[in-house]
Amino acid sequence: MKISQKKKNKICEQILYYLFTQTPRAIYTSHIAEEIARDEEYVKKLLAELKEKKLVTEIKKNKEGIDYIRRSRWKLPNSVYLLYKKNQKQ
């Protein structure tokens, strides 16, 4: 099943809004998928696209600096967070 670009953009907006509300915490892909009620693989694909656009940052290490093998955490870069926060006040 093909999802239109308009709907895909709305899902990306949901992802960005959820990350905005959770800042400064970095959130696992599975938690984002659960929160917006979407398939985890599809959310991972969208997050990769957002990463290419520099709208999200991927964290592949845990708090001790050890690389994750199969997991990733995501958060908004500070520049995107400040821009989003500015637009929320308007």
Order of alpha helices (4+ residues) and beta strands (2+ residues): alpha-beta-alpha-alpha-beta-beta-alpha
